[in-house]
Amino acid sequence: MTTRLIRTAEELHALPRRGRQAVVMTMGALHEGHATLVRTARELVGPQGQVVVTVFVNPLQFGAGEDLDRYPRTLDADLVVAEKAGADGVFAPAAEEVYPGGEPQVRITAGPMGERVEGAHRPGHFDGMLTVVAKLLHLTRPDVALFGQKDAQQLALIRRMVRDLNFPVEITGVPTVREDDGLALSSRNRYLTDADRSSALELSRALRAGAAAAEDGPGAVREAARAVLGRAAGLEPPVALDYLALVDPADFTEAGDDFTGEAVLAVAAKVGTTRLIDNIPLNFGGRR
């Protein structure tokens, strides 16, 4: 199967549709985590269905001083990854195609959940993310859209948008893919030096330490994870913590010490010049 490169909405809508339609939205620089999403999409829609990967570095979700210009753009390599994983098409539009009138005056607002945790450190990020996801859902018109669980707050907000605004699409989360040493796969990992990467492993170690303490409750989870991150702050290069948060995945409010049910332990930190995020799902005393 040859994966078709699609540049415009007109080409996308002219693509013959067959079976169930799935979309995997990415900003490119595809890696094994993205390939897992595509393979899962193919399994969901079957051989008679159609899988489209979107590759678009969305300027609306980058704030001042963030790495929009530096973000890797590797379309030729992305096409190879998408084809091997089973995609029928890669929709890689220019910014002018997605935003023909320039930055949109009307946008999706993430609301209070978008201002918490990651949103508190990146104001406006989730508004920009939801706006482009909404546009790409309208353009690709899928039955199912797949997103990685590594971006847990993003996934939660997309699910909420789809539910609150009655989008006719099923949202499927796919577990985080990790290197053998535990580092979560990310397009930004290519920025890490060997020393950076060694320090970055403390993020997944902190999450595992927190998960190991889950039987003793939320307070013990936080304490165990913070102990690892406290030591990591003294490494070279240091792990400069943005946040460690134990949250209710329904709205990303902080989980109290008496919290029961499903939770997410999330971390964000800068290692060298690279900002990384990671998380792990937990459960305290069964489903709420």
Residue pairs with C-beta under 8 A, 6 or more apart in sequence:
1 83
1 86
1 88
2 83
3 79
3 82
3 83
3 87
3 88
3 89
3 90
4 15
4 88
4 89
4 90
5 79
5 89
5 90
5 92
6 12
6 15
6 52
6 89
6 90
6 91
6 92
7 91
7 92
7 93
7 94
7 97
8 93
8 97
9 93
9 97
9 139
12 52
12 89
12 91
12 139
12 140
15 50
15 52
15 88
15 89
17 50
18 48
18 49
18 50
19 45
19 46
19 48
19 49
19 50
20 44
20 45
20 46
20 49
20 50
20 143
20 144
21 45
21 49
21 50
21 52
21 140
21 141
21 142
21 143
21 144
22 41
22 42
22 44
22 45
22 49
22 50
22 51
22 52
22 142
22 143
22 144
22 145
22 146
23 41
23 51
23 52
23 53
23 54
23 136
23 137
23 140
23 142
23 144
23 145
23 146
24 34
24 37
24 38
24 41
24 51
24 52
24 53
24 54
24 87
24 145
24 146
25 53
25 54
25 56
25 133
25 136
25 145
25 147
26 34
26 37
26 53
26 54
26 55
26 56
26 78
27 55
27 56
27 57
27 58
27 71
27 187
28 55
28 56
28 57
28 72
28 73
28 74
28 75
28 78
28 92
28 187
29 71
29 72
29 73
29 74
29 78
29 187
29 190
30 53
30 55
30 74
30 77
30 78
30 81
30 82
30 187
31 81
31 185
31 186
31 187
31 189
32 177
32 185
33 148
33 150
33 176
33 177
33 184
33 185
33 186
34 53
34 81
34 82
34 85
34 148
35 81
35 82
35 84
35 85
36 85
36 174
36 177
37 146
37 147
37 148
37 174
38 51
38 53
38 81
38 82
38 85
38 86
38 87
39 85
39 86
40 146
40 172
40 174
41 51
41 86
41 87
41 144
41 146
42 49
42 51
42 85
42 86
42 87
44 144
44 146
44 172
45 51
45 143
45 144
50 88
50 89
51 86
51 87
51 88
51 89
52 87
52 88
52 89
52 90
52 91
52 140
52 142
53 78
53 82
53 87
53 89
53 90
53 91
54 90
54 91
54 92
54 136
54 140
55 75
55 78
55 90
55 91
55 92
56 91
56 92
56 93
56 98
56 132
56 136
57 68
57 71
57 73
58 98
58 128
58 129
58 132
59 68
59 95
59 103
59 128
60 99
60 103
60 104
60 107
60 127
60 128
60 129
60 131
60 132
61 124
61 125
61 126
61 128
61 129
61 132
62 68
62 71
62 125
62 128
63 122
63 123
63 124
63 125
66 122
67 188
71 187
72 187
72 190
75 92
78 90
78 92
79 90
82 90
91 136
91 139
91 140
98 132
98 135
98 136
104 131
107 127
107 128
107 130
107 131
108 127
108 130
108 131
108 133
108 134
108 161
108 165
109 127
109 130
110 119
110 126
110 127
110 129
110 130
110 157
112 251
113 119
113 126
113 153
113 156
113 157
113 160
113 251
113 252
114 125
114 126
114 127
114 130
114 157
115 123
116 153
116 247
116 251
116 252
116 253
117 153
117 243
117 245
117 247
117 252
117 266
118 125
118 126
118 153
118 243
118 266
118 268
118 277
119 125
119 126
119 153
120 243
121 242
121 243
121 268
126 153
126 154
126 157
129 154
129 157
130 157
130 158
130 161
133 158
133 161
134 161
134 165
134 167
137 145
137 167
137 169
142 169
143 169
143 170
144 169
144 170
144 171
144 172
145 158
145 169
145 170
145 171
145 172
146 172
146 173
146 174
147 154
147 155
147 158
147 171
147 172
147 173
147 174
148 155
148 173
148 174
148 176
148 177
149 155
149 173
149 174
149 175
149 176
149 279
149 281
150 176
150 177
150 184
150 185
150 186
150 277
150 278
150 279
151 277
152 249
152 264
152 266
152 279
152 281
153 252
153 266
155 171
155 173
156 249
156 250
156 251
156 252
158 171
159 171
161 167
162 169
162 171
176 184
176 185
176 278
176 279
177 184
177 185
178 184
178 185
178 204
179 185
181 201
182 201
182 204
182 205
182 208
183 189
183 197
183 200
183 201
183 203
183 204
184 203
184 204
184 276
184 278
186 276
186 277
188 274
188 275
188 276
189 197
189 200
189 274
189 276
191 272
191 273
191 274
192 200
192 271
192 272
192 274
193 272
195 236
195 237
195 272
196 237
196 271
196 272
196 274
198 235
199 232
199 235
199 236
199 237
199 238
199 239
199 271
199 272
200 239
200 271
200 274
200 276
202 228
202 229
202 231
202 232
202 235
202 239
203 229
203 232
203 239
203 267
203 269
203 276
203 278
204 278
205 228
206 225
206 226
206 228
206 229
206 232
206 244
206 267
207 225
207 265
207 267
207 278
207 279
207 280
208 280
209 224
209 225
209 227
209 228
210 221
210 222
210 224
210 225
210 246
210 265
210 280
210 282
211 221
211 265
211 280
211 282
212 224
213 220
213 221
213 223
213 224
214 220
214 221
214 282
214 283
214 284
217 257
217 284
218 246
218 255
218 256
218 257
218 258
218 259
218 263
218 284
219 257
221 246
221 265
221 282
222 244
222 246
225 244
225 265
225 267
226 244
229 239
229 241
229 244
229 267
229 269
232 238
232 239
232 269
233 239
233 240
233 241
237 271
237 272
238 271
239 269
239 270
239 271
240 269
240 270
240 271
241 267
241 268
241 269
242 268
242 269
242 270
242 275
243 266
243 267
243 268
244 265
244 266
244 267
245 252
245 254
245 265
245 266
245 267
246 254
246 255
246 259
246 263
246 264
246 265
246 266
246 282
247 253
247 254
247 255
247 263
247 264
247 266
248 254
248 255
248 259
248 261
248 262
248 263
249 262
249 263
249 264
249 281
252 264
255 263
255 284
259 284
260 284
260 285
260 286
260 288
261 283
261 284
261 285
261 286
261 287
261 288
262 281
262 282
262 283
262 287
262 288
263 281
263 282
263 283
263 284
264 279
264 280
264 281
264 282
265 279
265 280
265 282
266 277
266 278
266 279
267 277
267 278
267 279
268 275
268 276
268 277
268 278
269 275
269 276
270 276
